[in-house]
Amino acid sequence: MLELTDYLHLWVAVVDIHLGNEPDKTIWRWTPDGCYTAKSAYNMMHSGSIKMSGHRLIWKTWAALRVKIFIWIAMKRRHWTGNRRARHGLDARELCYLCDQGQETIDHIIAVCPFSREVWFYVLQALGQQVPPASQTTLSWWRRLRSVFNGDRRNGMDSLFALVS
């Protein structure tokens, strides 16, 4: 009796399906014409991703991969700084451990902290440059630093930024 019930459920499911003599056709649903392209597959894989400003700067530096990953995580604000630990309900110190003046964020550590600014002062002094005013974000600080240089020197500055950070 159970087999008969299964048969009837299957019959109801396929009663409206009509098979023809034409061969089966594969249709790629991510293009308007239904044809597969590598570009459409790439776009499909990244359709739900979030765009990140500054990603080209990070991956084109001449720094080691682990340094690029560090900067990438910094740009996404995923380092476990004081403000992120507090946001997740973890034990966190509000002020920067280095200067005890500003809130400990990755932007503060890289671009605003007086100790970091002093490091940048010595690095840029060796290149014959002045330290630009502090920025609110790491990306805007990086863009200010690189605006002073051009060509290969700019590429070198990008790598230097990643390494010093």
Contact map, one row per residue, 1 for C-alpha under 8 A:
111110000000000000000000000000000000000000000000000000000000000000000000000000000000000000000000000000000000000000000000000000000000000000000000000000000000000000000
111111000000000000000000000000000000000000000000000000000000000000000000000000000000000000000000000000000000000000000000000000000000000000000000000000000000000000000
111111100000000000000000000000000000000000000000000000000000000000000000000000000000000000000000000000000000000000000000000000000000000000000000000000000000000000000
111111110000000000000000000000000000000000000000000000000000000000000000000000000000000000000000000000000000000000000000000000000000000000000000000000000000000000000
111111111000000000000000000000000000000000000000000000000000000000000000000000000000000000000000000000000000000000000000000000000000000000000000000000000000000000000
011111111100000000000000000000000000000000000000000000000000000000000000000000000000000000000000000000000000000000000000000000000000000000000000000000000000000000000
001111111110000000000000000000000000000000000000000000000000000000000000000000000000000000000000000000000000000000000000000000000000000000000000000000000000000000000
000111111111000000000000000000000000000000000000000000000000000000000000000000000000000000000000000000000000000000000000000000000000000000000000000000000000000000000
000011111111100000000000000000000000000000000000000000000000000000000000000000000000000000000000000000000000000000000000000000000000000000000000000000000000000000000
000001111111110000000000000000000000000000000000000000000000000000000000000000000000000000000000000000000000000000000000000000000000000000000000000000000000000000000
000000111111111000000000000000000000000000000000000000000000000000000000000000000000000000000000000000000000000000000000000000000000000000000000000000000000000000000
000000011111111000000000000000000000000000000000000000000000000000000000000000000000000000000000000000000000000000000000000000000000000000000000000000000000000000000
000000001111111100000000000000000000000000000000000000000000000000000000000000000000000000000000000000000000000000000000000000000000000000000000000000000000000000000
000000000111111110000000000000000000000000000000000000000000000000000000000000000000000000000000000000000000000000000000000000000000000000000000000000000000000000000
000000000011111110000000000000000000000000000000000000000000000000000000000000000000000000000000000000000000000000000000000000000000000000000000000000000000000000000
000000000000111111000000000000000000000000000000000000000000000000000000000000000000000000000000000000000000000000000000000000000000000000000000000000000000000000000
000000000000011111100000000000000000000000000000000000000000000000000000000000000000000000000000000000000000000000000000000000000000000000000000000000000000000000000
000000000000000111110000000000000000000000000000000000000000000000000000000000000000000000000000000000000000000000000000000000000000000000000000000000000000000000000
000000000000000011111000000000000000000000000000000000000000000000000000000000000000000000000000000000000000000000000000000000000000000000000000000000000000000000000
000000000000000001111100000000000000000000000000000000000000000000000000000000000000000000000000000000000000000000000000000000000000000000000000000000000000000000000
000000000000000000111110000000000000000000000000000000000000000000000000000000000000000000000000000000000000000000000000000000000000000000000000000000000000000000000
000000000000000000011111000000000000000000000000000000000000000000000000000000000000000000000000000000000000000000000000000000000000000000000000000000000000000000000
000000000000000000001111100000000000000000000000000000000000000000000000000000000000000000000000000000000000000000000000000000000000000000000000000000000000000000000
000000000000000000000111110000000000000000000000000000000000000000000000000000000000000000000000000000000000000000000000000000000000000000000000000000000000000000000
000000000000000000000011111000000000000000000000000000000000000000000000000000000000000000000000000000000000000000000000000000000000000000000000000000000000000000000
000000000000000000000001111100000000000000000000000000000000000000000000000000000000000000000000000000000000000000000000000000000000000000000000000000000000000000000
000000000000000000000000111110000110000000000000000000000000000000000000000000000000000000000000000000000000000000000000000000000000000000000000000000000000000000000
000000000000000000000000011111100111000000000000000000000000000000000000000000000000000000000000000000000000000000000000000000000000000000000000000000000000000000000
000000000000000000000000001111110100000000000000000000000000000000000000000000000000000000000000000000000000000000000000000000000000000000000000000000000000000000000
000000000000000000000000000111110101000110010000000000000000000000000000000000000000000000000000000000000000000000000000000000000000000000000000000000000000000000000
000000000000000000000000000111111111000100000000000000000000000000000000000000000000000000000000000000000000000000000000000000000000000000000000000000000000000000000
000000000000000000000000000011111110000000000000000000000000000000000000000000000000000000000000000000000000000000000000000000000000000000000000000000000000000000000
000000000000000000000000000000111110000000000000000000000000000000000000000000000000000000000000000000000000000000000000000000000000000000000000000000000000000000000
000000000000000000000000001111111111000000000000000000000000000000000000000000000000000000000000000000000000000000000000000000000000000000000000000000000000000000000
000000000000000000000000001100111111100000000000000000000000000000000000000000000000000000000000000000000000000000000000000000000000000000000000000000000000000000000
000000000000000000000000000101100111110110000000000000000000000000000000000000000000000000000000000000000000000000000000000000000000000000000000000000000000000000000
000000000000000000000000000000000011111110000000000000000000000000000000000000000000000000000000000000000000000000000000000000000000000000000000000000000000000000000
000000000000000000000000000000000001111111000000000000000000000000000000000000000000000000000000000000000000000000000000000000000000000000000000000000000000000000000
000000000000000000000000000000000000111111100000000000000000000000000000000000000000000000000000000000000000000000000000000000000000000000000000000000000000000000000
000000000000000000000000000001100001111111110000000000000000000000000000000000000000000000000000000000000000000000000000000000000000000000000000000000000000000000000
000000000000000000000000000001000001111111111000000000000000000000000000000000000000000000000000000000000000000000000000000000000000000000000000000000000000000000000
000000000000000000000000000000000000011111111100000000000000000000000000000000000000000000000000000000000000000000000000000000000000000000000000000000000000000000000
000000000000000000000000000000000000001111111110000000000000000000000000000000000000000000000000000000000000000000000000000000000000000000000000000000000000000000000
000000000000000000000000000001000000000111111110000000000000000000000000000000000000000000000000000000000000000000000000000000000000000000000000000000000000000000000
000000000000000000000000000000000000000011111111000000000000000000000000000000000000000000000000000000000000000000000000000000000000000000000000000000000000000000000
000000000000000000000000000000000000000001111111100000000000000000000000000000000000000000000000000000000000000000000000000000000000000000000000000000000000000000000
000000000000000000000000000000000000000000111111100000000000000000000000000000000000000000000000000000000000000000000000000000000000000000000000000000000000000000000
000000000000000000000000000000000000000000001111110000000000000000000000000000000000000000000000000000000000000000000000000000000000000000000000000000000000000000000
000000000000000000000000000000000000000000000111111000000000000000000000000000000000000000000000000000000000000000000000000000000000000000000000000000000000000000000
000000000000000000000000000000000000000000000001111100000000000000000000000000000000000000000000000000000000000000000000000000000000000000000000000000000000000000000
000000000000000000000000000000000000000000000000111110000000000000000000000000000000000000000000000000000000000000000000000000000000000000000000000000000000000000000
000000000000000000000000000000000000000000000000011111100000000000000000000100000000000000000000000000000000000000000000000000000000000000000000000000000000000000000
000000000000000000000000000000000000000000000000001111100000000000000000000000000000000000000000000000000000000000000000000000000000000000000000000000000000000000000
000000000000000000000000000000000000000000000000000111111100000000000000001000000000000000000000000000000000000000000000000000000000000000100000000000000000000000000
000000000000000000000000000000000000000000000000000111111110000000000001000000000000000000000000000000000000000000000000000000000000000000000000000000000000000000000
000000000000000000000000000000000000000000000000000001111111000000000000000000000000000000000000000000000000000000000000000000000000000000000000000000000000000000000
000000000000000000000000000000000000000000000000000001111111100000000000000000000000000000000000000000000000000000000000000000000000000000000000000000000000010000000
000000000000000000000000000000000000000000000000000001111111100000010011000000000000000000000000000000000000000000000000000000000000000000000000000000000000010001000
000000000000000000000000000000000000000000000000000000111111100000010000000000000000000000000000000000000000000000000000000000000000000000000000000000000000000000000
000000000000000000000000000000000000000000000000000000011111110000000000000000000000000000000000000000000000000000000000000000000000000000000000000000000000000000000
000000000000000000000000000000000000000000000000000000001111111000010000000000000000000000000000000000000000000000000000000000000000000000000000000000000011011001000
000000000000000000000000000000000000000000000000000000000001111100000000000000000000000000000000000000000000000000000000000000000000000000000000000000000011011000000
000000000000000000000000000000000000000000000000000000000000111110110000000000000000000000000000000000000000000000000000000000000000000000000000000000000000001101100
000000000000000000000000000000000000000000000000000000000000011111110000000000000000000000000000000000000000000000000000000000000000000000000000000000000000000000000
000000000000000000000000000000000000000000000000000000000000001111111000000000000000000000000000000000000000000000000000000000000000000000000000000000000000000000000
000000000000000000000000000000000000000000000000000000000000000111111100000000000000000000000000000000000000000000000000000000000000000000000000000000000000000000000
000000000000000000000000000000000000000000000000000000000000001111111110000000000000000000000000000000000000000000000000000000000000000000000000000000000000000001100
000000000000000000000000000000000000000000000000000000000110101111111111000000000000000000000000000000000000000000000000000000000000000000000000000000000000000001000
000000000000000000000000000000000000000000000000000000000000000011111111100000000000000000000000000000000000000000000000000000000000000000000000000000000000000000000
000000000000000000000000000000000000000000000000000000000000000001111111110000000000000000000000000000000000000000000000000000000000000000000000000000000000000000000
000000000000000000000000000000000000000000000000000000000100000000111111111000000000000000000000000000000000000000000000000000000000000000000000000000000000000001001
000000000000000000000000000000000000000000000000000000100100000000011111111100000000000000000000000000000000000000000000000000000000000000000000000000000000000000000
000000000000000000000000000000000000000000000000000000000000000000001111111111100000000000000000000000000000000000000000000000000000000000000000000000000000000000000
000000000000000000000000000000000000000000000000000000000000000000000111111111100000000000000000000000000110000000000000000000000000000001000000000000000000000000000
000000000000000000000000000000000000000000000000000001000000000000000011111111000000000000000000000000000000000000000000000000000000000001100000000000000000000000000
000000000000000000000000000000000000000000000000000100000000000000000001111111000000000000000000000000000000000000000000000000000000000000000000000000000000000000000
000000000000000000000000000000000000000000000000000000000000000000000000111111100000000000000000000000000100000000000000000000000000000000000000000000000000000000000
000000000000000000000000000000000000000000000000000000000000000000000000111111110001000000000000000000000000000000000000000000000000000000000000000000000000000000000
000000000000000000000000000000000000000000000000000000000000000000000000110011111001000000000000000000000100000000000000000000000000000000000000000000000000000000000
000000000000000000000000000000000000000000000000000000000000000000000000000001111111100000000000000000000000000000000000000000000000000000000000000000000000000000000
000000000000000000000000000000000000000000000000000000000000000000000000000000111111100000000000000000011100000000000000000000000000000000000000000000000000000000000
000000000000000000000000000000000000000000000000000000000000000000000000000000011111110000011111000000111000000000000000000000000000000000000000000000000000000000000
000000000000000000000000000000000000000000000000000000000000000000000000000000011111111000010100000000111000000000000000000000000000000000000000000000000000000000000
000000000000000000000000000000000000000000000000000000000000000000000000000001111111111100000000000000001000000000000000000000000000000000000000000000000000000000000
000000000000000000000000000000000000000000000000000000000000000000000000000000011111111111110000000000000000000000000000000000000000000000000000000000000000000000000
000000000000000000000000000000000000000000000000000000000000000000000000000000000111111111110100000000000000000000000000000000000000000000000000000000000000000000000
000000000000000000000000000000000000000000000000000000000000000000000000000000000011111111000000000000000000000000000000000000000000000000000000000000000000000000000
000000000000000000000000000000000000000000000000000000000000000000000000000000000001111111000000000000000000000000000000000000000000000000000000000000000000000000000
000000000000000000000000000000000000000000000000000000000000000000000000000000000000111111100000000000000000000000000000000000000000000000000000000000000000000000000
000000000000000000000000000000000000000000000000000000000000000000000000000000000000111111110000000000000000000000000000000000000000000000000000000000000000000000000
000000000000000000000000000000000000000000000000000000000000000000000000000000000000110011111000000000000000000000000000000000000000000000000000000000000000000000000
000000000000000000000000000000000000000000000000000000000000000000000000000000000110110001111100000000000000000000000000000000000000000000000000000000000000000000000
000000000000000000000000000000000000000000000000000000000000000000000000000000000100000000111111000000010000000000000000000000000000000000000000000000000000000000000
000000000000000000000000000000000000000000000000000000000000000000000000000000000110010000011111000000110000000000000000000000000000000000000000000000000000000000000
000000000000000000000000000000000000000000000000000000000000000000000000000000000100000000001111100111110000000000000000000000000000000000000000000000000000000000000
000000000000000000000000000000000000000000000000000000000000000000000000000000000100000000001111111111111000100000000000000000000000000000000000000000000000000000000
000000000000000000000000000000000000000000000000000000000000000000000000000000000000000000000011111100010000000000000000000000000000000000000000000000000000000000000
000000000000000000000000000000000000000000000000000000000000000000000000000000000000000000000001111100000000000010100000000000000000000000000000000000000000000000000
000000000000000000000000000000000000000000000000000000000000000000000000000000000000000000000001111111000000000011100000000000000000000000000000000000000000000000000
000000000000000000000000000000000000000000000000000000000000000000000000000000000000000000000011111111000000000000000000000000000000000000000000000000000000000000000
000000000000000000000000000000000000000000000000000000000000000000000000000000000000000000000011001111100000000000000000000000000000000000000000000000000000000000000
000000000000000000000000000000000000000000000000000000000000000000000000000000000000000000000011001111110001000010000000000000000000000000000000000000000000000000000
000000000000000000000000000000000000000000000000000000000000000000000000000000000110000000000111000011111001000000000000000000000000000000000000000000000000000000000
000000000000000000000000000000000000000000000000000000000000000000000000000000001110000000001111100001111101100000000000000000000000000000000000000000000000000000000
000000000000000000000000000000000000000000000000000000000000000000000000000000001111000000000001000000111111100000000000000000000000000000000000000000000000000000000
000000000000000000000000000000000000000000000000000000000000000000000000010010101000000000000000000000011111110000000000000000000000000001000000000000000000000000000
000000000000000000000000000000000000000000000000000000000000000000000000010000000000000000000000000000001111111100000000000000000000000111000000000000000000000000000
000000000000000000000000000000000000000000000000000000000000000000000000000000000000000000000000000001111111111110000000000000000000000110000000000000000000000000000
000000000000000000000000000000000000000000000000000000000000000000000000000000000000000000000001000000011111111110010000000000000000000000000000000000000000000000000
000000000000000000000000000000000000000000000000000000000000000000000000000000000000000000000000000000000111111110010000000000000000000001000000000000000000000000001
000000000000000000000000000000000000000000000000000000000000000000000000000000000000000000000000000000000011111110011000000000000000011111001000000000000000000000000
000000000000000000000000000000000000000000000000000000000000000000000000000000000000000000000000000000000011111111011000000000000000011100000000000000000000000000000
000000000000000000000000000000000000000000000000000000000000000000000000000000000000000000000000011001000001111111111000000000000000000000000000000000000000000000000
000000000000000000000000000000000000000000000000000000000000000000000000000000000000000000000000001000000000000111111100000000000000000000000000000000000000000000000
000000000000000000000000000000000000000000000000000000000000000000000000000000000000000000000000011000000000000011111110000000000000000000000000000000000000000000000
000000000000000000000000000000000000000000000000000000000000000000000000000000000000000000000000000000000000111111111111000000000000000000000000000000000000000000000
000000000000000000000000000000000000000000000000000000000000000000000000000000000000000000000000000000000000001111111111100000000010000000000000000000000000000000000
000000000000000000000000000000000000000000000000000000000000000000000000000000000000000000000000000000000000000001111111110000000000000000000000000000000000000000000
000000000000000000000000000000000000000000000000000000000000000000000000000000000000000000000000000000000000000000111111111000000000000000000000000000000000000000000
000000000000000000000000000000000000000000000000000000000000000000000000000000000000000000000000000000000000000000011111111100000010000000000000000000000000000000010
000000000000000000000000000000000000000000000000000000000000000000000000000000000000000000000000000000000000000000001111111110000110000000000000000000000000000000000
000000000000000000000000000000000000000000000000000000000000000000000000000000000000000000000000000000000000000000000111111111000000000000000000000000000000000000000
000000000000000000000000000000000000000000000000000000000000000000000000000000000000000000000000000000000000000000000011111111100000000000000000000000000000000000000
000000000000000000000000000000000000000000000000000000000000000000000000000000000000000000000000000000000000000000000001111111111110000000000000000000000000000000000
000000000000000000000000000000000000000000000000000000000000000000000000000000000000000000000000000000000000000000000000111111111100000000000000000000000000000000000
000000000000000000000000000000000000000000000000000000000000000000000000000000000000000000000000000000000000000000000000011111111000000000000000000000000000000000000
000000000000000000000000000000000000000000000000000000000000000000000000000000000000000000000000000000000000000000000000001111111000000000000000000000000000000000000
000000000000000000000000000000000000000000000000000000000000000000000000000000000000000000000000000000000000000000000000000111111100000000000000000000000000000000000
000000000000000000000000000000000000000000000000000000000000000000000000000000000000000000000000000000000000000000000000000111111110000000000000000000000000000000000
000000000000000000000000000000000000000000000000000000000000000000000000000000000000000000000000000000000000000000000000100110011111000000000000000000000000000000000
000000000000000000000000000000000000000000000000000000000000000000000000000000000000000000000000000000000000000000001001100100001111100000000000100000000000000000000
000000000000000000000000000000000000000000000000000000000000000000000000000000000000000000000000000000000000000000000000000000000111110000000001100000000000000000000
000000000000000000000000000000000000000000000000000000000000000000000000000000000000000000000000000000000000000000000000000000000011111000000000000000000000000000000
000000000000000000000000000000000000000000000000000000000000000000000000000000000000000000000000000000000000001100000000000000000001111100001000000000000000000000000
000000000000000000000000000000000000000000000000000000000000000000000000000000000000000000000000000000000000001100000000000000000000111111011000000000000000000000000
000000000000000000000000000000000000000000000000000000000000000000000000000000000000000000000000000000000011001100000000000000000000011111011000000000000000000000000
000000000000000000000000000000000000000000000000000000000000000000000000000000000000000000000000000000000011001000000000000000000000001111111000000000000000000000000
000000000000000000000000000000000000000000000000000000000000000000000000011000000000000000000000000000000110011000000000000000000000001111111100000000000000000000000
000000000000000000000000000000000000000000000000000001000000000000000000001000000000000000000000000000000000000000000000000000000000000011111110000000000000000000000
000000000000000000000000000000000000000000000000000000000000000000000000000000000000000000000000000000000000000000000000000000000000001111111111000000000000000000000
000000000000000000000000000000000000000000000000000000000000000000000000000000000000000000000000000000000000001000000000000000000000011111111111100000000000000000000
000000000000000000000000000000000000000000000000000000000000000000000000000000000000000000000000000000000000000000000000000000000000000001111111110000000000010010000
000000000000000000000000000000000000000000000000000000000000000000000000000000000000000000000000000000000000000000000000000000000000000000111111111000000000000000000
000000000000000000000000000000000000000000000000000000000000000000000000000000000000000000000000000000000000000000000000000000000001000000011111111100000000000000000
000000000000000000000000000000000000000000000000000000000000000000000000000000000000000000000000000000000000000000000000000000000011000000001111111110000000100000000
000000000000000000000000000000000000000000000000000000000000000000000000000000000000000000000000000000000000000000000000000000000000000000000111111111000100110000000
000000000000000000000000000000000000000000000000000000000000000000000000000000000000000000000000000000000000000000000000000000000000000000000011111111000100000000000
000000000000000000000000000000000000000000000000000000000000000000000000000000000000000000000000000000000000000000000000000000000000000000000001111111000100000000000
000000000000000000000000000000000000000000000000000000000000000000000000000000000000000000000000000000000000000000000000000000000000000000000000111111101100100000000
000000000000000000000000000000000000000000000000000000000000000000000000000000000000000000000000000000000000000000000000000000000000000000000000011111111110000000000
000000000000000000000000000000000000000000000000000000000000000000000000000000000000000000000000000000000000000000000000000000000000000000000000000011111110000000000
000000000000000000000000000000000000000000000000000000000000000000000000000000000000000000000000000000000000000000000000000000000000000000000000000001111111000000000
000000000000000000000000000000000000000000000000000000000000000000000000000000000000000000000000000000000000000000000000000000000000000000000000000011111111100000000
000000000000000000000000000000000000000000000000000000000000000000000000000000000000000000000000000000000000000000000000000000000000000000000000011111111111110000000
000000000000000000000000000000000000000000000000000000000000110000000000000000000000000000000000000000000000000000000000000000000000000000000000000001111111111000000
000000000000000000000000000000000000000000000000000000000000110000000000000000000000000000000000000000000000000000000000000000000000000000000000000000011111111100000
000000000000000000000000000000000000000000000000000000000000000000000000000000000000000000000000000000000000000000000000000000000000000000000000110010001111111110000
000000000000000000000000000000000000000000000000000000001100110000000000000000000000000000000000000000000000000000000000000000000000000000000100010000000111111111000
000000000000000000000000000000000000000000000000000000000000111000000000000000000000000000000000000000000000000000000000000000000000000000000000000000000011111111100
000000000000000000000000000000000000000000000000000000000000001000000000000000000000000000000000000000000000000000000000000000000000000000000000000000000001111111110
000000000000000000000000000000000000000000000000000000000000000000000000000000000000000000000000000000000000000000000000000000000000000000000100000000000000111111111
000000000000000000000000000000000000000000000000000000000100101000110010000000000000000000000000000000000000000000000000000000000000000000000000000000000000011111111
000000000000000000000000000000000000000000000000000000000000001000100000000000000000000000000000000000000000000000000000000000000000000000000000000000000000001111111
000000000000000000000000000000000000000000000000000000000000000000000000000000000000000000000000000000000000000000000001000000000000000000000000000000000000000111111
000000000000000000000000000000000000000000000000000000000000000000000010000000000000000000000000000000000000010000000000000000000000000000000000000000000000000011111
